[in-house]
Amino acid sequence: NGRRHIKCFTHTTMTEVTPEEFYSEDSKCWHSFKADTVLFHVGKGGGGTLHSGFGKNIQFIHPFPQSSIKKQLQNGLLRTLIVNVRDPVDRFISAFNWRSIILCHPNDERHRGKKKIGKGKRTVGGTKRPDEFCKDHYEEEEIMLRETYESNPNVLAEALCHDSPLRPRAEQDFGNIHHSTTLTQWLDFLIDPRLAKNITNDGIQKFLVLPVEKRSGANETLFEKHIENLQRHLLKNRYGVDASDKMMQLAQEKKVKKEEEKRRLNKAKRETHLHSSSKFHNSTKPMLTKLGECCLARYLIDDYRLIQSMLGGGKASNIDLAIAGLDPLDAHPVIQKACTWGNEQHKQECRGDLISMLMRRAKYLDESKGSCSAIVSAE
């Protein structure tokens, strides 16, 4: 409408501008939702896409949860929590493979550590260019991945079986792999009764999840769509429907222009693989055996129970309990708000993604069916 009411944050100022000024070609504006909103970026769950979607707009917590931030969510200094949620088994395999790729190994010919490159002297390293750089100073983790587990996540997965004599060591090693922090560890302050009791009436009010799930038969995830829905949701809450629609349209137009310019300058070749293990060793990546998948899923069963809790409705939920033998995890009621934001289509798609994660592992998560060895041998 030409009215200057959109908050434009820069490194030094906050001014009010029109939507058109905010999204103009030379604008340095960003939205800031940091005053009351925080995003737990759980590792190996679409981090690169999250950062390109939100940039400076939201406070990111990564790679580990921070007790000081959890306290702010308990006492109300922060009231909205956003979390990316990926299938726990998939996420761990991705973490294992990614660390196997980027950590320096003996006789590694890649550049060790980081280096400043280009005119702008950007710092790059193994995270952004694992084909040219590797991360050093992680010798113990690298030896463990390469020697103990043969650079194969399935060796660790089978060592985690309940009846495996290697389980105590495997449990310890699991926790020593970067990005292996579980969903229940990230959200322990909403699950552990001793911690949940510290949440005041002014504490966390909104819990929003962004699922990363490639459903059966689908070519890609709905993750980018979920991020776009969240952008729209945050803008709508602040500025209303008309202004948020206008800004989403302007943002899309600016994005398309930028991508066209990138293509024209032929700069799009790089950066696309940034922080994504799926772009490397894709054809030779070891797969989990059925036994490995079952044992790993059971080891991470509390994460699946937590995902079940996010669907709400407890044992009588309308998915006929995706898994009959899987009880939802007792958690703070805000957990059930995971997919209750956005329009109806988004709510259904969000729930559908979480249900898909549960259904893919359902036959292994029902412990009443016996041990993993018994289930696999019966197939």
Secondary structure, DSSP 8 states (H G I E B T S, - for coil): -----EEEE-SS-EEEE-HHHHTSTT---B---TTTEEEE--SSSSHHHHHHHHGGGSEEE-SS--HHHHHHHHHTSS-EEEEEEE-HHHHHHHHHHHHHHHB--TT--SEES-EEETTTTEEE-TTT-TTTEEB-S-HHHHHIIIIISTT-HHHHHHHTSTT-TTHHHHHHHHHTSTT---HHHHTGGGTSHHHHTT--TTS--EEEEEEE---TT-SS-SHHHHHHHHHHHHHHHHH-HHHHHHHHHHHHHHHHHHHHHHHHTT-TTSSTTTT-GGGSSTTT-----HHHHHHHHHHTHHHHHHHHHHT-SGGG-TTT-SSTT-------GGGGGTT-SS-HHHHHHHHHHHHHHHHHHHHHH-GGG--HHHHHHH-
